[in-house]
Amino acid sequence: MASNDELACIYAALILHDDGISITADKISTLLKAAGVSVEPYWPTLFAKALDGVDIGSLLGSLGSAASAVGAGAGATPATGGSAPAAAAEEKEEAKEEKKEDSDEESDEDMGFSLFD
C-alpha cells in the first residue's frame, strides 16, 4: 500500500500533468509546499526521475483499458461450461427491456405530458 508521501507525490504529478506543466522535482516540491504537505525530500526527485520521458496521458489511458481487459478476461473464461452464453442472453434481455422503457418515455413525451414537468 502506498504511503502518504507517495500519494502526495502522485497527486502532485497528476495535477502538473493535468495543467500541462512538465513534471520536475522542484515543481512537485513547490506544489506540495503550497498544499501544506510535507514529504521526505527524496520523494519528489524519485517521482520526477521515474516519470521523465513517460507519456502520462497514454499511461493513464492504458490503465482503463487494462482494467476492462481484466474484467472481460474474467468473464470470458467461465468456471462452468454453459454460463457464458446464458450471461450473453441475459445481457440481451436487459438491453431489450431498457430499449422498451426508453420508447415508453418517448411516447409520454409525444402525448404532451410528463411526470416531471
MOUR-V752563 format. One record per run of one state. SS is the DSSP state (hx for helix, st for strand, lp for the rest). FROM is the first residue (numbers start at 1). LEN is the number of residues. Records with the same first field share a line. If there is no record, write none. Layout:
BEGIN
SS: FROM-LEN + FROM-LEN
END
This chain:
BEGIN
lp: 1-3 + 19-6 + 36-6 + 52-4 + 77-6 + 111-7
hx: 4-15 + 25-11 + 42-10 + 56-21 + 83-28
END
